[in-house]
């Protein structure tokens, strides 16, 4: 197998790349990295010293590819599926990259900061900092509501890298800070993402790990019974 993806089935950024792989139907081997195991962690650091997942290893091209947008663009270039995840039109491609960055920086980042705070011992938690991150998510929700008001996907009529980023980001963020009732386009967009076969497969594979999510007590029951489409 030429491609190996190193990651974890619960990690949202790993979900983003898995969606891209499943969209394209690209064969790959998945390796779960246990960061709590010193040997496993050490081997992963040998591969990518920064230590952040996911990382793609392409044995055929002797390349180690980190960072989710770079991984997806690499796959789109060297292992393309029937439909590209980055459009050919330069202006539309810029918009896809913009919204990919938006979901990573303005949805994933505050979501992960809230989760990280929950993992701290009680005396070290930062309620004010959590409220600030929740406010960031609500601002992002408003921008996504406007962006998705006139199309099925994040950018135009085609599913793209931006939607690969949006699906896991909104999945976890919506558990922490539910979508406002006056954001119907955001809610409908998320339901379209949730119905996408590639994302349903990712969630079904992650389901055995959901109890380890620090906010699993808030997870809607329908996520616990999701099956591949």
SETORKOL-675376 format. One record per residue (C-alpha): x, y, z; residue in one letter; residue number from 1. Coordinates in nm, 3 decimals. Layout:
BEGIN
<atom X="X" Y="Y" Z="Z" resn="A" resi="NUM"/>
...
end
This chain:
BEGIN
<atom X="0.000" Y="0.000" Z="0.000" resn="X" resi="1"/>
<atom X="0.160" Y="0.328" Z="-0.112" resn="X" resi="2"/>
<atom X="-0.028" Y="0.559" Z="0.125" resn="X" resi="3"/>
<atom X="-0.035" Y="0.540" Z="0.504" resn="X" resi="4"/>
<atom X="-0.234" Y="0.786" Z="0.714" resn="X" resi="5"/>
<atom X="-0.118" Y="0.827" Z="1.073" resn="X" resi="6"/>
<atom X="-0.386" Y="0.961" Z="1.304" resn="X" resi="7"/>
<atom X="-0.658" Y="0.878" Z="1.552" resn="X" resi="8"/>
<atom X="-1.025" Y="0.788" Z="1.488" resn="X" resi="9"/>
<atom X="-1.154" Y="1.049" Z="1.737" resn="X" resi="10"/>
<atom X="-0.947" Y="1.342" Z="1.608" resn="X" resi="11"/>
<atom X="-1.137" Y="1.601" Z="1.407" resn="X" resi="12"/>
<atom X="-0.844" Y="1.700" Z="1.185" resn="X" resi="13"/>
<atom X="-0.792" Y="1.333" Z="1.101" resn="X" resi="14"/>
<atom X="-1.161" Y="1.316" Z="1.006" resn="X" resi="15"/>
<atom X="-1.104" Y="1.597" Z="0.759" resn="X" resi="16"/>
<atom X="-0.843" Y="1.398" Z="0.563" resn="X" resi="17"/>
<atom X="-1.039" Y="1.073" Z="0.592" resn="X" resi="18"/>
<atom X="-1.337" Y="1.243" Z="0.428" resn="X" resi="19"/>
<atom X="-1.114" Y="1.347" Z="0.138" resn="X" resi="20"/>
<atom X="-0.977" Y="0.995" Z="0.100" resn="X" resi="21"/>
<atom X="-1.323" Y="0.839" Z="0.105" resn="X" resi="22"/>
<atom X="-1.457" Y="1.097" Z="-0.140" resn="X" resi="23"/>
<atom X="-1.185" Y="1.003" Z="-0.387" resn="X" resi="24"/>
<atom X="-1.199" Y="0.629" Z="-0.316" resn="X" resi="25"/>
<atom X="-0.821" Y="0.630" Z="-0.270" resn="X" resi="26"/>
<atom X="-0.673" Y="0.311" Z="-0.119" resn="X" resi="27"/>
<atom X="-0.466" Y="0.370" Z="0.195" resn="X" resi="28"/>
<atom X="-0.361" Y="0.210" Z="0.521" resn="X" resi="29"/>
<atom X="-0.474" Y="0.372" Z="0.844" resn="X" resi="30"/>
<atom X="-0.242" Y="0.363" Z="1.146" resn="X" resi="31"/>
<atom X="-0.378" Y="0.471" Z="1.485" resn="X" resi="32"/>
<atom X="-0.118" Y="0.660" Z="1.687" resn="X" resi="33"/>
<atom X="-0.136" Y="0.621" Z="2.065" resn="X" resi="34"/>
<atom X="0.024" Y="0.938" Z="2.199" resn="X" resi="35"/>
<atom X="0.002" Y="0.792" Z="2.550" resn="X" resi="36"/>
<atom X="0.237" Y="0.511" Z="2.456" resn="X" resi="37"/>
<atom X="0.601" Y="0.634" Z="2.469" resn="X" resi="38"/>
<atom X="0.717" Y="0.393" Z="2.197" resn="X" resi="39"/>
<atom X="0.429" Y="0.473" Z="1.964" resn="X" resi="40"/>
<atom X="0.466" Y="0.846" Z="2.030" resn="X" resi="41"/>
<atom X="0.840" Y="0.829" Z="1.970" resn="X" resi="42"/>
<atom X="0.799" Y="0.653" Z="1.636" resn="X" resi="43"/>
<atom X="0.548" Y="0.916" Z="1.530" resn="X" resi="44"/>
<atom X="0.787" Y="1.197" Z="1.628" resn="X" resi="45"/>
<atom X="1.055" Y="1.033" Z="1.415" resn="X" resi="46"/>
<atom X="0.814" Y="1.064" Z="1.123" resn="X" resi="47"/>
<atom X="0.703" Y="1.422" Z="1.199" resn="X" resi="48"/>
<atom X="0.881" Y="1.590" Z="1.493" resn="X" resi="49"/>
<atom X="0.608" Y="1.852" Z="1.537" resn="X" resi="50"/>
<atom X="0.394" Y="1.564" Z="1.663" resn="X" resi="51"/>
<atom X="0.056" Y="1.679" Z="1.532" resn="X" resi="52"/>
<atom X="-0.182" Y="1.446" Z="1.351" resn="X" resi="53"/>
<atom X="-0.265" Y="1.352" Z="1.085" resn="X" resi="54"/>
<atom X="0.040" Y="1.284" Z="0.872" resn="X" resi="55"/>
<atom X="0.040" Y="1.110" Z="0.535" resn="X" resi="56"/>
<atom X="0.328" Y="0.887" Z="0.426" resn="X" resi="57"/>
<atom X="0.356" Y="0.817" Z="0.054" resn="X" resi="58"/>
<atom X="0.600" Y="0.529" Z="0.010" resn="X" resi="59"/>
<atom X="0.576" Y="0.538" Z="-0.369" resn="X" resi="60"/>
<atom X="0.695" Y="0.898" Z="-0.384" resn="X" resi="61"/>
<atom X="0.906" Y="0.883" Z="-0.064" resn="X" resi="62"/>
<atom X="0.719" Y="1.178" Z="0.086" resn="X" resi="63"/>
<atom X="0.594" Y="1.263" Z="0.432" resn="X" resi="64"/>
<atom X="0.307" Y="1.510" Z="0.401" resn="X" resi="65"/>
<atom X="0.177" Y="1.698" Z="0.710" resn="X" resi="66"/>
<atom X="-0.097" Y="1.960" Z="0.758" resn="X" resi="67"/>
<atom X="-0.450" Y="1.883" Z="0.645" resn="X" resi="68"/>
<atom X="-0.490" Y="2.132" Z="0.355" resn="X" resi="69"/>
<atom X="-0.151" Y="2.028" Z="0.218" resn="X" resi="70"/>
<atom X="-0.242" Y="1.659" Z="0.251" resn="X" resi="71"/>
<atom X="-0.571" Y="1.708" Z="0.067" resn="X" resi="72"/>
<atom X="-0.413" Y="1.915" Z="-0.209" resn="X" resi="73"/>
<atom X="-0.137" Y="1.652" Z="-0.242" resn="X" resi="74"/>
<atom X="-0.398" Y="1.377" Z="-0.274" resn="X" resi="75"/>
<atom X="-0.598" Y="1.584" Z="-0.524" resn="X" resi="76"/>
<atom X="-0.285" Y="1.627" Z="-0.737" resn="X" resi="77"/>
<atom X="-0.130" Y="1.281" Z="-0.718" resn="X" resi="78"/>
<atom X="-0.421" Y="1.050" Z="-0.626" resn="X" resi="79"/>
<atom X="-0.731" Y="1.227" Z="-0.763" resn="X" resi="80"/>
<atom X="-1.083" Y="1.096" Z="-0.742" resn="X" resi="81"/>
<atom X="-1.358" Y="1.139" Z="-0.999" resn="X" resi="82"/>
<atom X="-1.440" Y="1.488" Z="-0.870" resn="X" resi="83"/>
<atom X="-1.160" Y="1.725" Z="-0.759" resn="X" resi="84"/>
<atom X="-1.175" Y="1.871" Z="-0.408" resn="X" resi="85"/>
<atom X="-1.000" Y="2.185" Z="-0.531" resn="X" resi="86"/>
<atom X="-1.164" Y="2.340" Z="-0.837" resn="X" resi="87"/>
<atom X="-0.970" Y="2.425" Z="-1.149" resn="X" resi="88"/>
<atom X="-1.094" Y="2.784" Z="-1.165" resn="X" resi="89"/>
<atom X="-0.832" Y="2.998" Z="-0.982" resn="X" resi="90"/>
<atom X="-1.082" Y="3.235" Z="-0.817" resn="X" resi="91"/>
<atom X="-1.304" Y="2.955" Z="-0.691" resn="X" resi="92"/>
<atom X="-0.997" Y="2.768" Z="-0.570" resn="X" resi="93"/>
<atom X="-0.900" Y="3.071" Z="-0.363" resn="X" resi="94"/>
<atom X="-1.246" Y="3.074" Z="-0.207" resn="X" resi="95"/>
<atom X="-1.217" Y="2.704" Z="-0.123" resn="X" resi="96"/>
<atom X="-0.881" Y="2.765" Z="0.044" resn="X" resi="97"/>
<atom X="-1.025" Y="3.062" Z="0.232" resn="X" resi="98"/>
<atom X="-1.315" Y="2.863" Z="0.374" resn="X" resi="99"/>
<atom X="-1.091" Y="2.567" Z="0.450" resn="X" resi="100"/>
<atom X="-0.879" Y="2.803" Z="0.660" resn="X" resi="101"/>
<atom X="-1.191" Y="2.958" Z="0.811" resn="X" resi="102"/>
<atom X="-1.322" Y="2.627" Z="0.943" resn="X" resi="103"/>
<atom X="-0.980" Y="2.528" Z="1.075" resn="X" resi="104"/>
<atom X="-0.899" Y="2.859" Z="1.242" resn="X" resi="105"/>
<atom X="-1.237" Y="2.989" Z="1.350" resn="X" resi="106"/>
<atom X="-1.434" Y="2.672" Z="1.426" resn="X" resi="107"/>
<atom X="-1.180" Y="2.398" Z="1.497" resn="X" resi="108"/>
<atom X="-0.949" Y="2.622" Z="1.701" resn="X" resi="109"/>
<atom X="-1.203" Y="2.760" Z="1.952" resn="X" resi="110"/>
<atom X="-1.366" Y="2.416" Z="1.977" resn="X" resi="111"/>
<atom X="-1.035" Y="2.253" Z="2.062" resn="X" resi="112"/>
<atom X="-0.951" Y="2.524" Z="2.316" resn="X" resi="113"/>
<atom X="-1.278" Y="2.456" Z="2.497" resn="X" resi="114"/>
<atom X="-1.206" Y="2.082" Z="2.497" resn="X" resi="115"/>
<atom X="-0.851" Y="2.144" Z="2.624" resn="X" resi="116"/>
<atom X="-0.990" Y="2.348" Z="2.912" resn="X" resi="117"/>
<atom X="-1.219" Y="2.060" Z="3.014" resn="X" resi="118"/>
<atom X="-0.915" Y="1.830" Z="3.030" resn="X" resi="119"/>
<atom X="-0.740" Y="2.052" Z="3.286" resn="X" resi="120"/>
<atom X="-0.772" Y="1.988" Z="3.660" resn="X" resi="121"/>
<atom X="-1.062" Y="2.188" Z="3.804" resn="X" resi="122"/>
<atom X="-0.846" Y="2.454" Z="3.978" resn="X" resi="123"/>
<atom X="-0.669" Y="2.534" Z="3.649" resn="X" resi="124"/>
<atom X="-0.978" Y="2.578" Z="3.435" resn="X" resi="125"/>
<atom X="-1.051" Y="2.915" Z="3.278" resn="X" resi="126"/>
<atom X="-1.427" Y="2.987" Z="3.261" resn="X" resi="127"/>
<atom X="-1.372" Y="3.336" Z="3.118" resn="X" resi="128"/>
<atom X="-1.145" Y="3.195" Z="2.847" resn="X" resi="129"/>
<atom X="-1.409" Y="2.935" Z="2.761" resn="X" resi="130"/>
<atom X="-1.672" Y="3.207" Z="2.726" resn="X" resi="131"/>
<atom X="-1.442" Y="3.392" Z="2.487" resn="X" resi="132"/>
<atom X="-1.405" Y="3.080" Z="2.271" resn="X" resi="133"/>
<atom X="-1.781" Y="3.024" Z="2.276" resn="X" resi="134"/>
<atom X="-1.825" Y="3.381" Z="2.151" resn="X" resi="135"/>
<atom X="-1.577" Y="3.309" Z="1.869" resn="X" resi="136"/>
<atom X="-1.787" Y="3.010" Z="1.767" resn="X" resi="137"/>
<atom X="-2.107" Y="3.215" Z="1.762" resn="X" resi="138"/>
<atom X="-1.938" Y="3.474" Z="1.540" resn="X" resi="139"/>
<atom X="-1.825" Y="3.195" Z="1.307" resn="X" resi="140"/>
<atom X="-2.175" Y="3.049" Z="1.302" resn="X" resi="141"/>
<atom X="-2.313" Y="3.382" Z="1.183" resn="X" resi="142"/>
<atom X="-2.062" Y="3.398" Z="0.898" resn="X" resi="143"/>
<atom X="-2.136" Y="3.039" Z="0.793" resn="X" resi="144"/>
<atom X="-2.509" Y="3.115" Z="0.803" resn="X" resi="145"/>
<atom X="-2.456" Y="3.392" Z="0.548" resn="X" resi="146"/>
<atom X="-2.215" Y="3.187" Z="0.336" resn="X" resi="147"/>
<atom X="-2.450" Y="2.888" Z="0.306" resn="X" resi="148"/>
<atom X="-2.767" Y="3.086" Z="0.237" resn="X" resi="149"/>
<atom X="-2.747" Y="3.044" Z="-0.142" resn="X" resi="150"/>
<atom X="-2.581" Y="2.707" Z="-0.208" resn="X" resi="151"/>
<atom X="-2.559" Y="2.348" Z="-0.094" resn="X" resi="152"/>
<atom X="-2.190" Y="2.356" Z="-0.006" resn="X" resi="153"/>
<atom X="-1.941" Y="2.595" Z="0.149" resn="X" resi="154"/>
<atom X="-1.822" Y="2.728" Z="-0.189" resn="X" resi="155"/>
<atom X="-2.050" Y="2.701" Z="-0.490" resn="X" resi="156"/>
<atom X="-2.235" Y="2.391" Z="-0.606" resn="X" resi="157"/>
<atom X="-1.958" Y="2.131" Z="-0.563" resn="X" resi="158"/>
<atom X="-1.839" Y="1.950" Z="-0.251" resn="X" resi="159"/>
<atom X="-1.479" Y="2.063" Z="-0.186" resn="X" resi="160"/>
<atom X="-1.191" Y="2.070" Z="0.056" resn="X" resi="161"/>
<atom X="-1.377" Y="2.342" Z="0.245" resn="X" resi="162"/>
<atom X="-1.657" Y="2.095" Z="0.320" resn="X" resi="163"/>
<atom X="-1.405" Y="1.833" Z="0.431" resn="X" resi="164"/>
<atom X="-1.292" Y="2.091" Z="0.687" resn="X" resi="165"/>
<atom X="-1.643" Y="2.198" Z="0.782" resn="X" resi="166"/>
<atom X="-1.789" Y="1.856" Z="0.862" resn="X" resi="167"/>
<atom X="-1.578" Y="1.752" Z="1.164" resn="X" resi="168"/>
<atom X="-1.538" Y="2.110" Z="1.284" resn="X" resi="169"/>
<atom X="-1.914" Y="2.168" Z="1.300" resn="X" resi="170"/>
<atom X="-1.979" Y="1.818" Z="1.435" resn="X" resi="171"/>
<atom X="-1.778" Y="1.878" Z="1.751" resn="X" resi="172"/>
<atom X="-1.840" Y="2.253" Z="1.781" resn="X" resi="173"/>
<atom X="-2.216" Y="2.202" Z="1.763" resn="X" resi="174"/>
<atom X="-2.197" Y="1.970" Z="2.063" resn="X" resi="175"/>
<atom X="-2.021" Y="2.237" Z="2.269" resn="X" resi="176"/>
<atom X="-2.215" Y="2.539" Z="2.143" resn="X" resi="177"/>
<atom X="-2.540" Y="2.437" Z="1.969" resn="X" resi="178"/>
<atom X="-2.632" Y="2.618" Z="1.650" resn="X" resi="179"/>
<atom X="-2.867" Y="2.911" Z="1.715" resn="X" resi="180"/>
<atom X="-3.229" Y="2.854" Z="1.619" resn="X" resi="181"/>
<atom X="-3.221" Y="3.163" Z="1.395" resn="X" resi="182"/>
<atom X="-2.945" Y="3.007" Z="1.178" resn="X" resi="183"/>
<atom X="-3.150" Y="2.774" Z="0.953" resn="X" resi="184"/>
<atom X="-2.899" Y="2.773" Z="0.667" resn="X" resi="185"/>
<atom X="-2.617" Y="2.663" Z="0.898" resn="X" resi="186"/>
<atom X="-2.835" Y="2.386" Z="1.041" resn="X" resi="187"/>
<atom X="-2.939" Y="2.268" Z="0.695" resn="X" resi="188"/>
<atom X="-2.578" Y="2.277" Z="0.573" resn="X" resi="189"/>
<atom X="-2.470" Y="2.059" Z="0.865" resn="X" resi="190"/>
<atom X="-2.745" Y="1.809" Z="0.787" resn="X" resi="191"/>
<atom X="-2.621" Y="1.786" Z="0.429" resn="X" resi="192"/>
<atom X="-2.271" Y="1.722" Z="0.559" resn="X" resi="193"/>
<atom X="-2.402" Y="1.460" Z="0.798" resn="X" resi="194"/>
<atom X="-2.579" Y="1.280" Z="0.511" resn="X" resi="195"/>
<atom X="-2.262" Y="1.269" Z="0.299" resn="X" resi="196"/>
<atom X="-2.151" Y="0.901" Z="0.273" resn="X" resi="197"/>
<atom X="-1.783" Y="0.987" Z="0.327" resn="X" resi="198"/>
<atom X="-1.859" Y="1.168" Z="0.654" resn="X" resi="199"/>
<atom X="-2.103" Y="0.905" Z="0.774" resn="X" resi="200"/>
<atom X="-1.832" Y="0.643" Z="0.725" resn="X" resi="201"/>
<atom X="-1.585" Y="0.851" Z="0.927" resn="X" resi="202"/>
<atom X="-1.833" Y="0.894" Z="1.213" resn="X" resi="203"/>
<atom X="-1.927" Y="0.526" Z="1.213" resn="X" resi="204"/>
<atom X="-1.558" Y="0.438" Z="1.247" resn="X" resi="205"/>
<atom X="-1.516" Y="0.694" Z="1.527" resn="X" resi="206"/>
<atom X="-1.823" Y="0.580" Z="1.719" resn="X" resi="207"/>
<atom X="-1.642" Y="0.326" Z="1.943" resn="X" resi="208"/>
<atom X="-1.425" Y="0.614" Z="2.068" resn="X" resi="209"/>
<atom X="-1.701" Y="0.864" Z="2.143" resn="X" resi="210"/>
<atom X="-1.702" Y="0.785" Z="2.516" resn="X" resi="211"/>
<atom X="-1.349" Y="0.929" Z="2.532" resn="X" resi="212"/>
<atom X="-1.465" Y="1.269" Z="2.404" resn="X" resi="213"/>
<atom X="-1.454" Y="1.501" Z="2.709" resn="X" resi="214"/>
<atom X="-1.805" Y="1.632" Z="2.635" resn="X" resi="215"/>
<atom X="-1.957" Y="1.292" Z="2.554" resn="X" resi="216"/>
<atom X="-2.236" Y="1.366" Z="2.804" resn="X" resi="217"/>
<atom X="-2.364" Y="1.636" Z="2.562" resn="X" resi="218"/>
<atom X="-2.343" Y="1.424" Z="2.248" resn="X" resi="219"/>
<atom X="-2.684" Y="1.375" Z="2.083" resn="X" resi="220"/>
<atom X="-2.805" Y="1.015" Z="2.080" resn="X" resi="221"/>
<atom X="-2.841" Y="1.018" Z="1.702" resn="X" resi="222"/>
<atom X="-2.463" Y="1.048" Z="1.664" resn="X" resi="223"/>
<atom X="-2.412" Y="0.733" Z="1.868" resn="X" resi="224"/>
<atom X="-2.619" Y="0.522" Z="1.632" resn="X" resi="225"/>
<atom X="-2.496" Y="0.659" Z="1.300" resn="X" resi="226"/>
<atom X="-2.425" Y="0.400" Z="1.033" resn="X" resi="227"/>
<atom X="-2.242" Y="0.426" Z="0.700" resn="X" resi="228"/>
<atom X="-2.469" Y="0.538" Z="0.416" resn="X" resi="229"/>
end
